[in-house]
Amino acid sequence: MIKGICRTNLDNFERETWPTTFCAVPRIGERVSAHSGKTLKVVSITHAEQVHTMGDCHPRIIVELNK
């Protein structure tokens, strides 16, 4: 599983709950479904590291969503 976060700047989707784990890195143009069933298109993927309090770094992706 790949850990990540989804984000969007669309006002109508700000309260949606998006996935935090993925089977594979989503590709641009694919759609991601919120828990409510609403979907948005992947417009960019950013590979990042999440730093924990112990100094550990874990890879994750940031998935930017839009219509």
C-alpha positions in Angstrom: 0.0 0.0 0.0 1.1 3.5 -0.8 0.3 6.2 1.8 -0.8 9.6 0.5 -3.1 12.5 0.9 -5.5 14.0 -1.6 -6.1 17.7 -1.9 -8.3 20.0 -4.0 -9.0 23.7 -4.0 -12.6 23.3 -5.1 -15.0 24.7 -2.5 -17.8 22.1 -3.2 -15.4 19.3 -2.2 -13.6 20.8 0.9 -15.6 18.6 3.3 -15.1 15.3 1.5 -13.1 12.5 3.0 -10.6 11.2 0.5 -8.5 8.0 0.5 -5.2 8.0 2.4 -3.8 4.7 1.0 -3.5 3.6 -2.6 -2.8 0.2 -4.3 -0.6 2.0 -6.9 0.4 5.6 -7.6 -2.6 7.1 -9.5 -1.9 8.4 -13.0 -2.9 11.8 -14.2 -6.3 11.7 -15.7 -7.5 8.8 -13.5 -10.4 9.5 -11.0 -10.3 9.2 -7.2 -13.5 8.6 -5.3 -14.3 10.2 -2.0 -16.1 8.2 0.7 -19.4 9.8 -0.3 -19.0 8.5 -3.9 -18.1 11.9 -5.5 -15.1 11.7 -7.8 -12.4 14.1 -9.1 -9.7 13.7 -11.6 -6.0 13.5 -10.7 -4.2 16.5 -12.1 -0.8 16.1 -10.5 1.2 13.8 -8.2 4.0 15.0 -5.9 6.3 12.5 -4.3 7.2 13.6 -0.8 8.5 12.4 2.6 6.6 12.5 5.9 8.9 13.2 8.8 7.9 11.8 12.2 8.8 13.1 15.6 11.6 10.4 16.0 13.2 11.7 12.8 12.0 8.8 10.7 11.1 9.6 7.1 8.4 7.7 5.2 7.6 8.2 1.5 4.1 9.3 0.6 2.4 10.9 -2.4 0.3 14.1 -2.6 -2.5 13.7 -5.1 -3.9 17.0 -6.5 -7.6 16.6 -7.6 -9.7 18.8 -9.8 -12.7 18.5 -12.2 
